[in-house]
Amino acid sequence: MDYKDLANLIFPNAKDITYYEEKYPERNLPEGAIVTRYAPSPTGFMHIGGLYQGIIAKKVSEQTKGVFFLRVEDTDQKREIENGVTEIINSLEDYGIQADEGVFQNDQEKGNYGPYKQSQRKEIYQSYAKYLIEQGKAYPCFCSPEEIEQIRNKQEAAKIRPGYYGVWAKCRNNTVEQMAEKIKNGESYIIRFKSPGREDKKIRHKDVIKGNVEFPENDQDIVIIKADGLPTYHFAHAVDDHLMHTTHVIRGDEWLSSVPLHLQLFQVLGFKAPKYAHIAPIMKNDNGNKRKLSKRKDPEAAVNYYSEQGIPKEAVNEYLLNIANSTFENWRRANPDKPIKDFDLQLNKMSVSGALFDMVKLLDVSKIVISKMTSEQVYQNALEWANKYDEQLAKILKENKEYSIKVFGIERGNKKPRKDISKWSDVKESISYMYDELFEKDNTEYLYQVINQKEKINKILELYITKYYNPQDDKQTWFDKIKELSGELSYAKEVKEFKANPEKYEAHVGDVSTVLRVALTKRTNTPDMYEIMQVLGKDVIEQRFKKAMQ
């Protein structure tokens, strides 16, 4: 009996690998085109690091007229969560990351290199495992979990490197006859890779992001096919990236230590290895110490956190590109209105040590993104968010659509648009004074500043509404009238006049404007007051001033 007979005994129905080599030919793409994939496991919520990888993989393929595909690595079925695949697809689509091929909504697939779910590629992996067994490069291992545990305990007691290798690989040197007999006797087994490596030898590798790295060669006889017939991640990714013609594997740097094993698998299988680009994790400043963003400790680690907060996807994408390449900020400054697809992302310019996640910076980016939207876009986005997360706001926006669009139009569309909204969850607080039902429930005190005596405040409000207010006034006339009102009440009509003669005046035109602003909104800081008055209208202004006077 030889290895071929053993392979046929284990995988009697597996096709010859030439079938798959012909079925999945080289891609017809322009020279230099990059083929990347996002290959998550549906075992938990989408992490911001996963989105980061997806954005980068999509971007570099797009730039080179290549292909970006979504492959679902669902071979660890014990850990798979309900709707895990749908969650992944929805998260990517929410952030505008559309795969060219792969798994789509409702279990649909697109592309000539599928199936794109690893659980549906079982027969493919078995063909390649059979191929390795035929060459004596893989073998059945009959060790029980208890025996593996005993080996580990002995290694730990002796303080030596754990694993299944060398003298510890109990089943490695069984004869073909011994293996066949055990199989015929019904003993359970898994398939292990027979590593040709030696731990005392070194391999050198050039990572696209990390540069030159050096590791001990792999000598572990890893499991490639589990007892359920499904592959392990290591084996599946090698077979899939070969057959799908992946040129660049972009993944988190927690996989960097697997490079020796992965390169060895490609070599033994006779495949050309892809280029590896290991992305440093997104870090967080925790009381002066840098650490990885944690699923357990940090709400911002989950992608759905940004949806719940109402941070626009454009802002998140923009910020993640900012983290990815330090050149992005200067590019954005020089090209404030260009779409991010025009930015040329360079993998070799990514941080080796890991960029620091800065929520303040993200919200600043978000303010700029929102400031460039039209009032209709702000209305639609705010309403979409409110429909999910704030019933009261949704009701107000729906019932007052045209009015709300005018509210969002205040200080928008000019050279210096308002930047008071950084996320949709800010909207209600930022515009509440524009709606009577919210303003009337606001128990905040009127925060008058320099002019704060009741009779003086009432005099300003009464005089303004009876003598100076005219809704037909343009902005300059409106402001000139506030100056006249200031002069009539012996306040300085110009700020510079006040500064030149502070002993002559109790206050100036700016302080008078503050009285009007606070009486109208209960706030000292708002967008342009002229525009606010134009939207509120005469009746509301009079009503608010009367209320303030009381």
C-alpha positions as CSV (number, residue, x, y, z in Angstrom):
1,M,0.0,0.0,0.0
2,D,1.3,3.5,-0.8
3,Y,0.3,7.1,-0.1
4,K,-2.0,7.2,-3.1
5,D,-3.9,4.3,-1.8
6,L,-4.1,6.0,1.6
7,A,-5.4,9.2,0.0
8,N,-8.1,7.2,-1.9
9,L,-9.1,5.5,1.4
10,I,-9.5,8.8,3.2
11,F,-11.0,10.9,0.3
12,P,-12.5,8.3,-2.2
13,N,-14.7,10.9,-4.0
14,A,-12.3,13.9,-4.1
15,K,-11.6,15.2,-7.6
16,D,-8.1,15.6,-8.9
17,I,-6.8,19.2,-8.3
18,T,-6.4,19.8,-12.0
19,Y,-10.2,20.1,-12.1
20,Y,-10.1,23.1,-9.9
21,E,-7.0,24.6,-11.5
22,E,-8.9,24.6,-14.8
23,K,-12.2,25.7,-13.3
24,Y,-10.6,28.9,-11.7
25,P,-8.2,30.3,-14.4
26,E,-6.1,33.4,-14.1
27,R,-8.1,36.6,-14.0
28,N,-8.1,38.7,-17.1
29,L,-7.0,42.0,-15.5
30,P,-4.7,44.9,-16.6
31,E,-1.0,44.7,-15.5
32,G,-0.5,45.8,-11.9
33,A,-4.1,45.2,-11.0
34,I,-4.4,44.2,-7.3
35,V,-6.9,41.5,-6.2
36,T,-7.8,41.8,-2.5
37,R,-10.4,40.3,-0.3
38,Y,-12.1,41.0,3.0
39,A,-12.5,37.6,4.6
40,P,-14.2,37.9,8.0
41,S,-15.6,35.2,10.3
42,P,-19.2,35.6,11.3
43,T,-18.5,35.1,15.0
44,G,-19.3,38.5,16.5
45,F,-20.0,42.1,15.9
46,M,-18.1,44.1,13.2
47,H,-15.0,45.7,14.7
48,I,-13.8,49.1,13.5
49,G,-10.5,47.4,12.7
50,G,-12.4,45.1,10.3
51,L,-14.0,48.1,8.6
52,Y,-10.5,49.7,8.4
53,Q,-9.2,46.6,6.6
54,G,-12.2,46.5,4.3
55,I,-11.8,50.2,3.3
56,I,-8.0,49.8,2.6
57,A,-8.5,46.5,0.6
58,K,-11.3,48.1,-1.5
59,K,-9.3,51.2,-2.1
60,V,-6.1,49.6,-3.3
61,S,-8.0,47.3,-5.7
62,E,-10.1,50.1,-7.0
63,Q,-7.0,52.3,-7.7
64,T,-5.4,49.6,-9.8
65,K,-8.6,48.5,-11.7
66,G,-8.4,45.2,-9.8
67,V,-10.9,43.2,-7.9
68,F,-12.2,43.3,-4.3
69,F,-14.2,40.3,-3.1
70,L,-16.0,39.3,0.1
71,R,-15.2,35.8,1.2
72,V,-16.9,34.5,4.4
73,E,-14.6,32.3,6.5
74,D,-17.3,30.3,8.3
75,T,-15.5,27.0,9.0
76,D,-15.6,27.5,12.8
77,Q,-19.3,26.8,13.0
78,K,-19.4,26.4,16.8
79,R,-18.6,30.1,17.2
80,E,-20.8,31.4,14.4
81,I,-23.5,33.8,15.6
82,E,-27.0,34.1,14.2
83,N,-27.2,36.6,11.3
84,G,-23.4,37.1,11.5
85,V,-23.0,37.1,7.7
86,T,-25.9,39.6,7.2
87,E,-24.3,41.9,9.9
88,I,-21.0,41.8,7.9
89,I,-22.6,42.6,4.6
90,N,-24.8,45.4,6.1
91,S,-21.9,47.0,7.9
92,L,-19.8,47.1,4.7
93,E,-22.7,48.5,2.6
94,D,-23.5,51.1,5.3
95,Y,-20.0,52.5,4.8
96,G,-20.2,52.3,1.0
97,I,-17.9,49.3,0.6
98,Q,-19.3,47.4,-2.3
99,A,-17.6,44.1,-3.2
100,D,-17.0,43.4,-6.8
101,E,-17.5,39.6,-6.2
102,G,-18.5,37.4,-3.3
103,V,-21.3,37.0,-0.9
104,F,-24.2,39.5,-1.1
105,Q,-27.6,40.0,0.6
106,N,-29.9,37.0,1.0
107,D,-27.1,34.5,0.4
108,Q,-26.7,35.7,-3.2
109,E,-23.3,35.3,-4.7
110,K,-21.6,37.1,-7.7
111,G,-18.4,36.1,-9.4
112,N,-16.7,33.2,-11.2
113,Y,-14.5,32.1,-8.3
114,G,-17.1,30.9,-5.8
115,P,-18.6,29.6,-3.7
116,Y,-17.4,32.5,-1.5
117,K,-18.4,30.8,1.7
118,Q,-15.8,28.4,3.0
119,S,-18.3,26.0,4.4
120,Q,-19.6,25.4,0.9
121,R,-16.0,24.7,-0.5
122,K,-15.5,21.5,1.6
123,E,-14.9,19.3,-1.5
124,I,-12.3,21.7,-2.8
125,Y,-10.2,21.6,0.4
126,Q,-10.5,17.8,0.5
127,S,-9.1,17.5,-3.0
128,Y,-6.0,19.6,-2.0
129,A,-5.6,17.6,1.2
130,K,-5.8,14.4,-0.8
131,Y,-3.1,15.8,-3.1
132,L,-0.8,16.4,-0.1
133,I,-1.5,13.0,1.3
134,E,-0.6,11.4,-2.1
135,Q,2.8,13.1,-1.9
136,G,3.4,12.1,1.8
137,K,3.1,15.8,2.8
138,A,0.0,15.3,5.0
139,Y,-1.2,12.5,7.1
140,P,-4.0,11.3,9.4
141,C,-3.5,11.9,13.1
142,F,-5.4,9.7,15.5
143,C,-4.4,11.5,18.8
144,S,-7.4,12.2,21.0
145,P,-7.9,15.7,22.5
146,E,-6.8,14.1,25.8
147,E,-3.5,12.9,24.3
148,I,-2.9,16.3,22.8
149,E,-3.5,17.9,26.2
150,Q,-1.0,15.4,27.8
151,I,1.6,16.4,25.2
152,R,1.1,20.1,26.0
153,N,1.3,19.4,29.8
154,K,4.6,17.6,29.4
155,Q,6.0,20.4,27.2
156,E,4.9,23.0,29.8
157,A,6.5,21.0,32.6
158,A,9.7,20.7,30.7
159,K,9.5,24.4,29.7
160,I,9.8,23.7,26.1
161,R,7.9,25.2,23.1
162,P,4.3,23.8,22.9
163,G,2.9,22.2,19.8
164,Y,2.7,19.1,17.6
165,Y,6.2,18.8,16.0
166,G,9.3,16.7,15.9
167,V,9.4,13.9,18.5
168,W,6.0,15.2,19.9
169,A,4.3,14.5,16.6
170,K,3.2,10.9,17.6
171,C,1.4,10.0,14.4
172,R,3.8,11.5,12.0
173,N,5.9,8.4,11.5
174,N,3.2,5.8,11.4
175,T,3.5,3.6,8.3
176,V,0.9,3.8,5.6
177,E,-0.3,0.3,6.6
178,Q,-0.6,1.4,10.3
179,M,-2.6,4.4,9.2
180,A,-4.9,2.4,6.9
181,E,-5.6,-0.2,9.5
182,K,-6.6,2.4,12.1
183,I,-8.9,4.0,9.6
184,K,-10.5,0.7,8.6
185,N,-11.0,0.0,12.4
186,G,-13.1,3.1,12.6
187,E,-10.7,5.2,14.7
188,S,-11.5,8.9,14.4
189,Y,-8.8,11.2,12.9
190,I,-7.9,14.6,11.6
191,I,-5.5,15.5,8.8
192,R,-2.3,17.2,9.6
193,F,0.2,19.0,7.4
194,K,3.7,17.3,7.5
195,S,5.9,20.4,7.9
196,P,9.3,20.2,6.2
197,G,10.6,23.0,8.4
198,R,13.2,23.3,11.2
199,E,12.8,25.8,14.0
200,D,16.5,26.5,14.1
201,K,16.4,27.9,10.5
202,K,15.3,31.4,9.8
203,I,13.1,32.8,7.0
204,R,13.2,36.3,5.7
205,H,10.1,38.0,4.3
206,K,9.3,41.4,2.9
207,D,5.9,42.6,4.2
208,V,4.3,45.4,2.1
209,I,3.7,47.5,5.2
210,K,6.1,46.2,7.8
211,G,9.1,45.9,5.5
212,N,11.7,43.2,6.1
213,V,10.8,40.7,8.8
214,E,12.6,37.6,10.0
215,F,11.1,34.5,11.7
216,P,12.0,31.0,12.7
217,E,10.9,28.5,10.0
218,N,7.6,26.7,10.8
219,D,8.1,23.1,12.0
220,Q,4.5,22.6,13.4
221,D,2.4,19.8,11.9
222,I,-0.8,21.9,12.0
223,V,-4.3,20.5,11.5
224,I,-5.5,21.2,8.0
225,I,-8.8,19.2,7.9
226,K,-10.8,18.9,11.2
227,A,-12.8,15.9,12.3
228,D,-16.0,17.4,10.7
229,G,-14.3,17.4,7.3
230,L,-13.9,21.2,7.2
231,P,-10.5,22.9,6.9
232,T,-8.7,25.1,9.4
233,Y,-8.2,28.8,8.6
234,H,-4.6,28.3,7.7
235,F,-5.2,25.6,5.0
236,A,-8.4,27.1,3.7
237,H,-7.0,30.6,3.1
238,A,-4.0,29.1,1.2
239,V,-6.2,27.1,-1.2
240,D,-8.8,30.0,-1.6
241,D,-6.2,32.8,-2.1
242,H,-4.6,30.6,-4.8
243,L,-7.8,29.6,-6.6
244,M,-9.3,33.1,-6.3
245,H,-6.0,34.7,-7.5
246,T,-5.6,37.0,-4.6
247,T,-2.5,39.2,-5.2
248,H,-2.4,41.0,-1.8
249,V,-3.6,39.7,1.6
250,I,-4.4,42.7,3.7
251,R,-5.0,41.7,7.3
252,G,-4.4,42.6,10.9
253,D,-0.8,42.2,12.2
254,E,-2.0,39.6,14.8
255,W,-1.5,37.3,11.8
256,L,2.1,38.3,11.2
257,S,3.5,35.4,13.2
258,S,1.6,33.0,10.9
259,V,3.6,34.1,7.8
260,P,6.2,31.3,8.1
261,L,3.4,28.7,8.2
262,H,1.4,30.3,5.4
263,L,4.4,30.8,3.1
264,Q,5.4,27.1,3.7
265,L,1.8,25.9,2.8
266,F,1.9,27.9,-0.4
267,Q,5.4,26.4,-1.2
268,V,4.4,22.8,-0.4
269,L,1.2,23.1,-2.4
270,G,3.1,24.4,-5.4
271,F,1.3,27.8,-5.3
272,K,2.7,31.3,-5.9
273,A,2.3,33.1,-2.6
274,P,0.4,36.5,-2.5
275,K,2.0,39.6,-1.1
276,Y,1.2,40.1,2.6
277,A,0.4,43.5,4.0
278,H,-0.1,43.5,7.8
279,I,-2.0,46.4,9.2
280,A,-1.0,47.7,12.6
281,P,-4.0,47.8,15.0
282,I,-5.9,51.0,15.8
283,M,-4.7,52.1,19.2
284,K,-6.3,54.0,22.1
285,N,-4.7,56.4,24.6
286,D,-5.6,55.0,28.0
287,N,-4.3,57.4,30.7
288,G,-1.1,58.0,28.8
289,N,-0.7,54.3,27.8
290,K,-1.3,53.1,24.2
291,R,-3.3,50.0,23.9
292,K,-5.4,48.2,21.2
293,L,-9.1,49.3,20.9
294,S,-10.9,46.6,22.9
295,K,-14.2,44.9,22.1
296,R,-14.8,44.6,25.8
297,K,-13.8,48.0,27.1
298,D,-14.4,50.5,24.2
299,P,-17.9,51.1,22.7
300,E,-16.2,52.8,19.7
301,A,-14.6,49.4,18.8
302,A,-18.0,48.3,17.4
303,V,-18.9,49.6,14.0
304,N,-22.6,49.9,15.0
305,Y,-21.5,52.5,17.7
306,Y,-21.0,55.0,14.9
307,S,-24.5,54.4,13.4
308,E,-26.1,54.7,16.9
309,Q,-24.3,58.0,17.5
310,G,-25.2,59.2,14.0
311,I,-21.6,59.9,12.8
312,P,-22.0,60.0,9.0
313,K,-20.3,57.1,7.1
314,E,-18.5,59.7,5.0
315,A,-16.8,61.1,8.1
316,V,-15.8,57.6,9.4
317,N,-14.4,56.7,6.0
318,E,-12.5,60.0,5.8
319,Y,-11.1,59.6,9.3
320,L,-10.0,56.0,8.7
321,L,-8.1,57.1,5.5
322,N,-6.5,59.9,7.7
323,I,-5.3,57.1,10.0
324,A,-4.2,54.9,7.1
325,N,-1.9,57.5,5.3
326,S,-0.4,60.5,7.0
327,T,-0.4,62.2,3.5
328,F,-4.2,62.2,3.5
329,E,-4.6,65.3,5.6
330,N,-2.5,67.5,3.3
331,W,-4.3,66.0,0.3
332,R,-7.6,66.9,1.8
333,R,-6.5,70.4,2.6
334,A,-5.4,70.9,-1.0
335,N,-8.6,69.2,-2.4
336,P,-11.4,70.2,0.0
337,D,-14.2,69.2,-2.4
338,K,-12.8,66.1,-4.1
339,P,-14.3,62.7,-3.4
340,I,-12.0,60.3,-1.4
341,K,-11.8,57.9,-4.3
342,D,-9.4,60.5,-5.9
343,F,-6.9,60.0,-3.0
344,D,-4.1,57.6,-3.9
345,L,-3.6,55.3,-0.9
346,Q,-0.1,53.8,-0.5
347,L,0.2,50.6,1.5
348,N,3.9,51.2,2.1
349,K,3.1,54.6,3.7
350,M,0.9,53.0,6.5
351,S,2.0,53.2,10.1
352,V,4.1,50.3,11.3
353,S,3.3,50.7,15.0
354,G,-0.4,51.6,14.9
355,A,-2.3,54.9,14.7
356,L,-4.0,56.4,17.7
357,F,-7.7,56.6,17.5
358,D,-8.9,60.1,18.4
359,M,-12.6,60.7,18.8
360,V,-12.2,64.4,19.0
361,K,-10.5,64.4,15.6
362,L,-13.2,62.1,14.2
363,L,-15.9,64.5,15.3
364,D,-14.0,67.5,13.9
365,V,-13.9,65.6,10.5
366,S,-17.6,64.9,10.9
367,K,-18.4,68.6,11.5
368,I,-16.7,69.5,8.3
369,V,-18.5,66.7,6.4
370,I,-21.9,67.7,7.7
371,S,-21.1,71.4,7.0
372,K,-20.8,70.6,3.3
373,M,-24.2,69.0,3.0
374,T,-27.2,70.8,1.7
375,S,-30.1,71.5,4.1
376,E,-32.1,68.7,2.3
377,Q,-29.3,66.2,2.9
378,V,-29.0,67.2,6.5
379,Y,-32.8,66.8,6.9
380,Q,-32.8,63.4,5.2
381,N,-29.9,62.0,7.2
382,A,-31.1,63.4,10.5
383,L,-34.6,61.9,9.9
384,E,-33.2,58.5,8.9
385,W,-31.2,58.4,12.1
386,A,-34.1,59.7,14.3
387,N,-36.4,57.0,12.8
388,K,-34.2,54.4,14.4
389,Y,-33.0,56.1,17.6
390,D,-35.2,59.2,18.6
391,E,-38.9,58.9,18.1
392,Q,-39.6,62.5,19.3
393,L,-37.1,64.1,16.9
394,A,-38.4,61.9,14.0
395,K,-42.0,63.1,14.7
396,I,-41.0,66.8,14.8
397,L,-39.0,66.5,11.5
398,K,-41.8,64.6,9.7
399,E,-44.5,67.0,10.8
400,N,-42.4,70.2,9.9
401,K,-40.5,69.1,6.8
402,E,-40.3,72.4,4.9
403,Y,-39.7,74.4,8.1
404,S,-37.0,72.0,9.2
405,I,-35.2,72.2,5.9
406,K,-35.2,76.0,6.4
407,V,-33.8,75.5,10.0
408,F,-31.0,73.3,8.6
409,G,-30.4,75.9,5.8
410,I,-29.4,78.6,8.4
411,E,-25.7,79.5,7.7
412,R,-25.4,76.7,5.1
413,G,-24.1,76.9,1.6
414,N,-21.9,80.0,2.2
415,K,-18.1,80.3,2.4
416,K,-18.0,79.6,6.1
417,P,-20.9,77.2,6.8
418,R,-22.0,76.4,10.3
419,K,-20.2,73.6,12.1
420,D,-22.3,73.0,15.2
421,I,-23.4,69.5,14.3
422,S,-20.8,66.7,14.5
423,K,-23.3,63.8,14.6
424,W,-27.0,63.2,14.1
425,S,-27.5,62.6,17.8
426,D,-26.5,66.3,18.3
427,V,-29.3,67.6,16.1
428,K,-32.1,67.8,18.6
429,E,-30.0,69.7,21.1
430,S,-28.6,71.9,18.4
431,I,-31.9,73.0,16.9
432,S,-34.4,72.5,19.9
433,Y,-34.9,76.3,20.3
434,M,-36.3,76.5,16.7
435,Y,-39.3,74.4,17.7
436,D,-41.9,75.7,20.2
437,E,-42.7,72.2,21.6
438,L,-39.1,71.7,22.6
439,F,-38.4,75.3,23.6
440,E,-41.3,75.5,25.9
441,K,-40.1,72.3,27.8
442,D,-36.6,73.8,28.2
443,N,-36.2,74.8,31.8
444,T,-32.8,76.4,31.3
445,E,-32.5,79.9,32.8
446,Y,-32.0,82.9,30.4
447,L,-28.2,83.3,30.5
448,Y,-27.9,87.1,30.0
449,Q,-24.4,88.4,30.1
450,V,-23.3,92.0,30.5
451,I,-26.8,93.5,30.4
452,N,-28.6,91.4,33.0
453,Q,-30.9,93.7,35.0
454,K,-34.6,92.9,34.4
455,E,-35.8,96.4,33.6
456,K,-33.0,97.0,31.1
457,I,-33.5,93.7,29.4
458,N,-37.3,94.4,29.2
459,K,-36.7,97.8,27.8
460,I,-34.4,96.4,25.0
461,L,-37.0,93.7,24.0
462,E,-40.0,96.0,24.2
463,L,-38.3,98.8,22.1
464,Y,-37.0,96.3,19.6
465,I,-40.3,94.7,18.9
466,T,-42.4,97.9,18.9
467,K,-40.1,100.2,17.0
468,Y,-37.2,98.5,15.3
469,Y,-38.2,95.0,14.1
470,N,-39.4,94.6,10.5
471,P,-39.3,91.1,8.9
472,Q,-38.8,92.7,5.5
473,D,-35.4,94.2,6.4
474,D,-32.3,92.8,4.8
475,K,-29.4,91.8,7.0
476,Q,-27.5,95.1,6.9
477,T,-30.7,97.1,7.7
478,W,-31.5,94.7,10.5
479,F,-28.1,95.2,12.1
480,D,-28.1,98.9,11.6
481,K,-31.4,99.1,13.5
482,I,-29.9,97.1,16.4
483,K,-27.1,99.8,16.4
484,E,-29.8,102.6,16.5
485,L,-31.6,100.8,19.4
486,S,-28.3,100.6,21.3
487,G,-27.7,104.3,20.8
488,E,-31.2,105.2,21.8
489,L,-30.6,103.4,25.2
490,S,-27.2,105.0,25.6
491,Y,-25.1,101.9,24.8
492,A,-22.2,102.1,22.3
493,K,-23.3,101.7,18.7
494,E,-19.9,100.2,17.8
495,V,-17.7,97.8,19.7
496,K,-14.6,99.9,18.9
497,E,-16.3,103.0,20.2
498,F,-16.9,101.2,23.5
499,K,-13.3,100.0,23.7
500,A,-12.0,103.6,23.1
501,N,-14.3,105.0,25.8
502,P,-15.1,102.2,28.3
503,E,-16.0,104.6,31.1
504,K,-18.6,106.3,28.9
505,Y,-20.7,103.3,28.2
506,E,-22.3,100.5,30.2
507,A,-22.3,98.1,27.2
508,H,-22.2,98.0,23.4
509,V,-24.2,96.8,20.4
510,G,-22.8,93.2,20.8
511,D,-24.2,93.1,24.4
512,V,-27.6,94.3,23.1
513,S,-27.5,91.6,20.4
514,T,-26.8,89.0,23.2
515,V,-30.0,90.1,25.1
516,L,-32.0,89.5,21.9
517,R,-30.3,86.2,21.2
518,V,-30.8,84.9,24.8
519,A,-34.4,86.0,24.9
520,L,-35.0,84.2,21.6
521,T,-33.1,81.0,22.2
522,K,-31.9,80.9,25.9
523,R,-28.4,80.6,24.4
524,T,-25.4,82.9,24.1
525,N,-24.0,81.0,21.1
526,T,-26.1,80.2,18.1
527,P,-25.8,80.4,14.3
528,D,-26.6,83.7,12.6
529,M,-29.3,85.5,14.5
530,Y,-30.7,87.3,11.5
531,E,-31.3,84.0,9.7
532,I,-32.8,82.5,12.9
533,M,-35.3,85.4,13.1
534,Q,-36.2,85.0,9.4
535,V,-37.0,81.4,9.9
536,L,-38.9,81.8,13.3
537,G,-41.1,84.6,12.0
538,K,-42.7,87.6,13.7
539,D,-45.3,85.9,15.8
540,V,-42.8,83.5,17.4
541,I,-40.3,86.3,18.1
542,E,-43.0,88.5,19.8
543,Q,-44.2,85.5,21.8
544,R,-40.7,84.6,22.9
545,F,-39.8,88.2,23.9
546,K,-43.0,88.5,25.9
547,K,-42.2,85.3,27.7
548,A,-38.7,86.5,28.4
549,M,-40.0,89.8,29.8
550,Q,-42.2,87.9,32.2
